Amino acid sequence: MKKTIRKALTLLTVYYAYMVEYRAELILWVLSGSLPIILMGAWIKAAQGGTFGLSPVDFARYFLTVFIVRQISIVWVIWEFEKEVVEGKLSPKLLQPLDPVWHHVASHLSERVARIPFAILLIGLFFILYPQALWFPSSSQLLLFTVAVTLAFVLRFVIQYTFAMFAFWTERANAIENFWFLFYLFLSGLIAPLDVFPPQIKAIVLFTPFPYLIDFPASLLVGLPVDIARGFLSLLTWIFIFWVANRLLWRAGLKKYSGMGA
């Protein structure tokens, strides 16, 4: 156990040092996730002249929380893994007594820590400009949100890492992610809360993994009505499904891998 902890701390320290070398890029990465803030303005304006079941303040809080969820759950493993396979850089990692996935996990976790200060600054600026949206979630809301957003990150990572396995068969595995992102964009709650969807559409969407990546954790923190038991059960179920698919594709992919570009 001590060796495992020591390895984990070493990986995290190394990748954190690597991430903070690119502070300017970190700021740009944080800003690139500000689409929810832009959409917030449009929905606040729409709520002032329409009936959506949510007030302008509710929309403001929701999209601010979506921004936070996006900062925590953003994933880019498919592009890194694809590059490793195509250029043969995966080969030396296969010789290490450590599954290559842990390098990507450490990279993502370290980047989360490095971007937190910039995200907090943006959140503080938001409340200065729109103080009426300020609210204090209860301890239970914070706890449920923390667990939900952690599982949402795990699910997002496992999904994209599963798609990355197709890099063993094609040099453009990221095309699968780009296609998937179209559905993620519209069905996850990034563009609009699921509460504004027609009931029939919402019922269908809830059987997919998309709403549990953004809408579910955001709704928990804001206090919107949501089926908590179903949300967590769905997160765990989809994580298991994609994890099993990932392991099967990994074993099949290693047999196909030739180390080209090495």
C-alpha positions, 0 to 999 in steps of 0.5 A: 500500500505504501508503495502504491501511495508513493507512486501515486504521489510521484505521478501527481507531483510530476504532472502538476509541475508539468501543468503549472509550466503552462499557466497562460494555456491554463487560463485559455483552457478555463476561458474555453469552457465559458460557453455556459456563461454565454448561454446563461445570458441568452436563457436569462433574457428568454426567461424574462419574456417566457414561461420555462418553469425557471426564473432568470436567477435559477438559470443564472445559478444553473449555468454557473454550476454547469461551468463548474461541472465542466471545469471539473469533468473536462477530458482530453485523454483520447487525443493523448492516447491516439498520439501515443499509439500512432507515434509508437510512444505507447511502447515504453509505457507498456514496459512499465509495471503500471497500466498506462491509463494511470499516467492519463489519470494523473495528468487530468487530476493535476490539471484540475488542481492547477486550474482551480485558482483561475476558475475561482477568480471567474466565479468570484467575478460572476457574483460581483457582476450578478450578486442576486444569483449568490446562494449558499447550498446546504451541506447535503447539497454540497456532499451530493454534488461532490460525489455526483461530479466526481462520478461524472468525471469518471464516466466522462473519462471512461467513455472517452478512454473507451473511444480512444481504444479504437486508435489501435484500428484507426488513426482518427479515433477522435472522430468518434469523440467528435460525433459523440460530442454532438449528442453530449452538447445538446443532451447533457444539459450544457445547452439547456437544463433538462427541465425545459425539455418536452416531457417525452424527450426528457424521459428518453434522454434519461435512459442515456448517459448524457444527462448524468454528465452535467445536468444531474450534478448541476441540478443537485447543487442548485436545488432543482428537482431530480431523482437522486437514486436514479441519477447515482444508479445510472452513473454507476451503471454506465461507468461499469458498462464502459469500463467493461467495454474498455477492458475488452477493447484494450486486450484486443487492441494490444494484439493489434498494436504494432508500435508504428512510429516508434 
